[in-house]
Amino acid sequence: MAGKKTVNLKQLSKILQISQVTLRDWIQKGMPAQRTEKGYLCNPDSVFKWREQFLAEKKQNSEGYEQARTERMLWLARQSQLNYERESSKLVDAESVGQAAFEKARQVRDSLLNIPARISSILAAERDQKRVKEILTNEIRQCLEALSDDLNRSEGVKNDQN
């Protein structure tokens, strides 16, 4: 569990929206947990995987009301996992991703459309084809590198926030 985010039973019970008594019962049934002098530490991601397997096995071995109850528990487990992943920024809103992609695409378009305005006078004075190609290539490369640097900077800011 070292290196991964671990939480105590009280925190895990809030994440999973179940009681600490249930968690202790699950530990007895094989839920991954590390015993410390202050209690148990658990990795939520490992617990989610274990719980999914545990409930799936329980569902297969039951019928009628018990199977329906297990199906409900499985659904609630998936809901609590989605809530946890949303709160811990593992999940992002599709609309915000779409908006960010649109903004970046607009930046690319605008940068590329500004190239002729920036270098048209330089190209008009140039008679050598190789030199024209070199000027255009350099300008496009500078434009794309600036966009790449901007993306890397914004990614670095996001990583610093996490």
C-alpha positions as CSV (number, residue, x, y, z in Angstrom):
1,M,0.0,0.0,0.0
2,A,3.0,2.3,0.2
3,G,2.9,5.1,-2.3
4,K,-0.8,4.9,-2.8
5,K,-3.4,7.1,-1.0
6,T,-4.5,5.3,2.1
7,V,-7.4,6.3,4.5
8,N,-8.5,5.1,7.9
9,L,-11.7,3.3,8.5
10,K,-13.6,6.4,9.5
11,Q,-12.7,8.1,6.2
12,L,-13.4,5.0,4.2
13,S,-16.8,4.6,5.8
14,K,-17.7,8.2,4.6
15,I,-16.4,7.4,1.1
16,L,-18.3,4.2,0.9
17,Q,-21.3,5.5,2.8
18,I,-21.4,2.4,5.1
19,S,-20.7,1.8,8.7
20,Q,-17.3,1.1,10.3
21,V,-18.8,-2.1,11.7
22,T,-19.5,-3.3,8.1
23,L,-15.9,-2.4,7.2
24,R,-14.5,-4.5,10.1
25,D,-16.7,-7.4,9.0
26,W,-15.3,-7.0,5.5
27,I,-11.8,-7.0,6.8
28,Q,-12.6,-10.4,8.4
29,K,-13.9,-11.6,5.0
30,G,-10.7,-10.5,3.2
31,M,-11.0,-6.8,2.3
32,P,-7.5,-5.4,1.7
33,A,-6.4,-3.4,4.8
34,Q,-3.2,-2.7,6.6
35,R,-3.1,-3.0,10.4
36,T,-1.3,-0.2,12.2
37,E,-1.0,0.7,15.9
38,K,-3.7,3.3,15.3
39,G,-6.1,1.0,13.5
40,Y,-6.5,0.0,9.8
41,L,-5.4,1.9,6.7
42,C,-7.0,1.1,3.4
43,N,-6.5,2.1,-0.2
44,P,-9.9,3.1,-1.6
45,D,-9.2,1.9,-5.1
46,S,-8.2,-1.6,-3.8
47,V,-11.3,-1.7,-1.6
48,F,-13.5,-0.7,-4.6
49,K,-12.1,-3.6,-6.6
50,W,-12.4,-6.0,-3.7
51,R,-16.0,-5.0,-3.0
52,E,-17.0,-5.3,-6.6
53,Q,-15.7,-8.9,-6.7
54,F,-17.1,-9.7,-3.3
55,L,-20.6,-8.5,-4.2
56,A,-20.5,-10.2,-7.6
57,E,-19.7,-13.5,-6.0
58,K,-22.4,-13.0,-3.4
59,K,-24.9,-12.2,-6.2
60,Q,-24.1,-15.4,-8.0
61,N,-24.6,-17.5,-4.9
62,S,-28.0,-16.0,-4.0
63,E,-31.5,-15.9,-5.4
64,G,-34.8,-14.1,-5.0
65,Y,-34.8,-11.3,-2.4
66,E,-31.2,-11.8,-1.4
67,Q,-30.1,-11.5,-5.0
68,A,-32.1,-8.3,-5.5
69,R,-30.6,-6.9,-2.3
70,T,-27.1,-7.7,-3.5
71,E,-27.8,-6.1,-6.8
72,R,-28.9,-2.9,-5.0
73,M,-25.7,-3.1,-2.9
74,L,-23.6,-3.4,-6.0
75,W,-25.4,-0.4,-7.6
76,L,-24.8,1.7,-4.4
77,A,-21.1,0.5,-4.4
78,R,-20.7,1.8,-8.0
79,Q,-22.4,5.1,-7.1
80,S,-20.1,5.6,-4.1
81,Q,-17.1,4.8,-6.3
82,L,-18.1,7.4,-8.9
83,N,-18.7,10.0,-6.2
84,Y,-15.2,9.3,-4.7
85,E,-13.5,9.5,-8.1
86,R,-15.3,12.7,-8.9
87,E,-14.3,14.3,-5.6
88,S,-10.7,13.1,-6.0
89,S,-10.5,14.5,-9.5
90,K,-10.1,11.2,-11.2
91,L,-13.3,11.9,-13.1
92,V,-14.0,15.1,-14.9
93,D,-17.1,16.5,-16.4
94,A,-17.4,15.7,-20.2
95,E,-18.7,19.2,-20.8
96,S,-15.7,20.8,-19.3
97,V,-13.4,18.5,-21.3
98,G,-15.3,19.4,-24.5
99,Q,-15.0,23.1,-23.7
100,A,-11.3,22.8,-23.0
101,A,-10.7,21.0,-26.3
102,F,-12.7,23.6,-28.1
103,E,-10.6,26.4,-26.6
104,K,-7.3,24.7,-27.5
105,A,-8.6,24.0,-31.1
106,R,-9.6,27.7,-31.4
107,Q,-6.1,28.7,-30.2
108,V,-4.5,26.5,-32.9
109,R,-6.8,27.8,-35.6
110,D,-6.1,31.5,-34.6
111,S,-2.4,31.0,-34.4
112,L,-2.2,29.3,-37.8
113,L,-4.5,31.9,-39.4
114,N,-2.3,34.7,-38.0
115,I,0.8,33.4,-39.8
116,P,0.1,35.1,-43.2
117,A,-0.5,38.5,-41.5
118,R,2.8,38.2,-39.6
119,I,5.1,37.2,-42.5
120,S,3.3,38.2,-45.8
121,S,5.5,41.3,-46.2
122,I,8.7,39.3,-45.6
123,L,7.6,36.6,-48.1
124,A,6.7,39.3,-50.7
125,A,10.2,40.6,-50.6
126,E,11.8,37.1,-50.9
127,R,12.6,35.7,-54.4
128,D,14.3,32.4,-53.4
129,Q,11.9,29.5,-53.1
130,K,14.0,27.7,-50.5
131,R,14.1,30.8,-48.4
132,V,10.3,31.2,-48.6
133,K,9.9,27.6,-47.6
134,E,12.4,28.0,-44.7
135,I,10.6,31.2,-43.4
136,L,7.2,29.4,-43.6
137,T,8.5,26.3,-41.9
138,N,10.1,28.3,-39.1
139,E,7.0,30.3,-38.5
140,I,4.7,27.3,-38.3
141,R,7.2,25.5,-36.0
142,Q,7.3,28.6,-33.7
143,C,3.5,28.7,-33.7
144,L,3.2,25.0,-32.8
145,E,6.0,25.1,-30.2
146,A,4.3,28.1,-28.5
147,L,1.0,26.2,-28.3
148,S,2.9,23.1,-27.0
149,D,4.6,25.2,-24.3
150,D,1.2,26.6,-23.3
151,L,-0.3,23.1,-23.0
152,N,2.7,21.9,-21.0
153,R,2.4,24.9,-18.7
154,S,-1.3,24.4,-18.1
155,E,-0.7,20.7,-17.5
156,G,2.0,21.6,-14.9
157,V,-0.4,23.9,-13.1
158,K,-3.0,21.1,-12.9
159,N,-0.4,18.7,-11.5
160,D,0.7,21.2,-8.9
161,Q,-3.0,21.7,-7.8
162,N,-3.4,17.9,-7.2
